[in-house]
């Protein structure tokens, strides 16, 4: 009896293992674009950025059908492609490093689900492209673009310069048949959103940064451990009345602790910015010492390039301070708020309060202010006055303001949350501006539809909210309508 029980138990475990293996694997011929992208990322370690764009959702949110001529042209094109491709599903992409000086990736991959392979082949033939065969792959190369069809996937490759498109497309399809990514990369691929992107920090450093090769072995090993499985995930969504862009730092706590983040500052910065009802504000709380230490330890050449970007006199002054010059000069805390009538401000009647925190060697900047203002400004106590400009220099920092003096607390807009508390925060109240009177390029005038923009960033990530005045209509449609109206106005003025 015990023998039969033992056999039964072994059989159950074996069967469970088979089921588990089957559930974690997938027939590569049946893979969709999401799984194919996941496998491509796993197989190609030069891929540093990836994600997907829900193009059809963006077009629908923009309500392209409401624009007569656009609907006629685009509707026909989409209707044709819809016969061969699942255009209602996201288009997946992957970017291969290294990147050029103009930020162009070495290779760009796009992966799209196929609805009907025969229909897709017919559409491509009607466009004048002759498909070649390589095993079970149908492909065509046109200059720096190659596209291929196999099973349920269309892959498009863009690669600058001369290359063997047949070999490159075959390599890509072979990789999509391999093991799927695991953990964070796979989760990012599966993440929902109008636009989703993932950036692998460890791959970016290993493929695009030659500084790693110059590091001592111990430091290189330390850095590789710090950025192991580190990603930045960004998700953008376009909804009624607003767009949100949210980035998540998927870092170890050890890596976050070594970077420049400095959160949970309470009102220590805001209390230094005076009072009033601001329509714009920017605040930073950075741990400059940590930031400099990280650069000095792991990216010394990057620090040299940073120093080299300063003018000669400033560079000399920084070098004279020795190690960690920035944290010696500055505390890492700085902020500014714009008060008063935003419409008047557009006419350069500035009314603002600002603060720049000083470090242990900040007296260098205090002496510089004395040299610059003592000859032509009035000084009372530790404050210089020059017309509407007031500059107060103290050991803790430099206060500068212009226009009406505002004391008391800041009366921030209701949509501004935690201003000055995180590592970085910013807001602009476009609703208080006379944007129409500003001399902006035509493409920038779309800010007329906006109520406000807010940005907050801390060790865990960042979030931007772009809010429209109209809360009942998708913000993409509002932008589309604005540009359509702008174009029609130009056409009318031409007498067409």
Rosetta blueprint (number, residue, H / E / L):
1 X L
2 X H
3 X H
4 X H
5 X H
6 X H
7 X H
8 X H
9 X H
10 X H
11 X H
12 X H
13 X H
14 X H
15 X H
16 X H
17 X H
18 X H
19 X H
20 X H
21 X H
22 X H
23 X H
24 X H
25 X L
26 X L
27 X L
28 X H
29 X H
30 X H
31 X L
32 X L
33 X H
34 X H
35 X H
36 X H
37 X H
38 X H
39 X H
40 X H
41 X H
42 X H
43 X H
44 X L
45 X L
46 X L
47 X E
48 X E
49 X E
50 X E
51 X E
52 X E
53 X E
54 X L
55 X H
56 X H
57 X H
58 X H
59 X H
60 X H
61 X H
62 X H
63 X L
64 X H
65 X H
66 X H
67 X L
68 X H
69 X H
70 X H
71 X H
72 X H
73 X H
74 X H
75 X H
76 X H
77 X H
78 X H
79 X H
80 X H
81 X H
82 X L
83 X L
84 X L
85 X E
86 X L
87 X L
88 X L
89 X L
90 X L
91 X E
92 X E
93 X E
94 X E
95 X E
96 X E
97 X E
98 X E
99 X E
100 X L
101 X L
102 X L
103 X L
104 X L
105 X E
106 X E
107 X E
108 X E
109 X E
110 X E
111 X E
112 X E
113 X E
114 X E
115 X L
116 X L
117 X H
118 X H
119 X H
120 X H
121 X H
122 X H
123 X H
124 X H
125 X H
126 X H
127 X L
128 X L
129 X L
130 X L
131 X L
132 X E
133 X E
134 X E
135 X L
136 X L
137 X E
138 X E
139 X E
140 X E
141 X E
142 X E
143 X L
144 X L
145 X E
146 X E
147 X E
148 X E
149 X E
150 X E
151 X L
152 X L
153 X E
154 X E
155 X E
156 X E
157 X E
158 X E
159 X L
160 X L
161 X L
162 X L
163 X L
164 X L
165 X H
166 X H
167 X H
168 X H
169 X H
170 X H
171 X H
172 X H
173 X H
174 X H
175 X H
176 X H
177 X L
178 X L
179 X L
180 X L
181 X L
182 X L
183 X L
184 X H
185 X H
186 X H
187 X H
188 X H
189 X H
190 X H
191 X L
192 X L
193 X L
194 X L
195 X E
196 X E
197 X E
198 X E
199 X E
200 X E
201 X H
202 X H
203 X H
204 X H
205 X H
206 X H
207 X H
208 X H
209 X L
210 X L
211 X H
212 X H
213 X H
214 X H
215 X L
216 X L
217 X H
218 X H
219 X H
220 X H
221 X H
222 X H
223 X H
224 X H
225 X H
226 X H
227 X H
228 X L
229 X L
230 X L
231 X E
232 X E
233 X E
234 X E
235 X E
236 X E
237 X E
238 X E
239 X E
240 X E
241 X L
242 X E
243 X E
244 X E
245 X E
246 X E
247 X E
248 X E
249 X E
250 X E
251 X L
252 X L
253 X H
254 X H
255 X H
256 X H
257 X H
258 X H
259 X L
260 X L
261 X E
262 X L
263 X L
264 X L
265 X L
266 X L
267 X L
268 X L
269 X L
270 X H
271 X H
272 X H
273 X L
274 X L
275 X L
276 X E
277 X L
278 X L
279 X L
280 X E
281 X E
282 X E
283 X E
284 X E
285 X E
286 X E
287 X L
288 X H
289 X H
290 X H
291 X H
292 X H
293 X H
294 X H
295 X H
296 X H
297 X H
298 X H
299 X L
300 X H
301 X H
302 X H
303 X H
304 X H
305 X H
306 X H
307 X H
308 X H
309 X L
310 X L
311 X L
312 X H
313 X H
314 X H
315 X H
316 X H
317 X H
318 X H
319 X H
320 X H
321 X L
322 X L
323 X L
324 X L
325 X H
326 X H
327 X H
328 X H
329 X H
330 X E
331 X E
332 X E
333 X E
334 X E
335 X E
336 X E
337 X E
338 X E
339 X L
340 X L
341 X L
342 X H
343 X H
344 X H
345 X H
346 X L
347 X L
348 X L
349 X L
350 X L
351 X L
352 X E
353 X E
354 X E
355 X E
356 X E
357 X E
358 X E
359 X L
360 X L
361 X L
362 X L
363 X H
364 X H
365 X H
366 X H
367 X H
368 X H
369 X H
370 X H
371 X H
372 X H
373 X H
374 X L
375 X L
376 X L
377 X L
378 X E
379 X E
380 X E
381 X L
382 X L
383 X E
384 X E
385 X E
386 X E
387 X L
388 X L
389 X E
390 X E
391 X E
392 X E
393 X E
394 X L
395 X L
396 X L
397 X E
398 X E
399 X E
400 X E
401 X E
402 X E
403 X L
404 X L
405 X L
406 X L
407 X L
408 X L
409 X L
410 X E
411 X L
412 X L
413 X L
414 X L
415 X L
416 X L
417 X L
418 X L
419 X L
420 X L
421 X L
422 X L
423 X L
424 X E
425 X E
426 X E
427 X E
428 X E
429 X L
430 X H
431 X H
432 X H
433 X L
434 X L
435 X H
436 X H
437 X H
438 X L
439 X L
440 X L
441 X L
442 X H
443 X H
444 X H
445 X H
446 X H
447 X H
448 X H
449 X H
450 X E
451 X E
452 X E
453 X E
454 X E
455 X E
456 X E
457 X E
458 X E
459 X L
460 X L
461 X E
462 X E
463 X E
464 X E
465 X E
466 X E
467 X E
468 X E
469 X L
470 X L
471 X L
472 X L
473 X L
474 X E
475 X H
476 X H
477 X H
478 X H
479 X H
480 X H
481 X H
482 X H
483 X H
484 X H
485 X H
486 X H
487 X H
488 X H
489 X H
490 X H
491 X H
492 X H
493 X H
494 X L
495 X L
496 X L
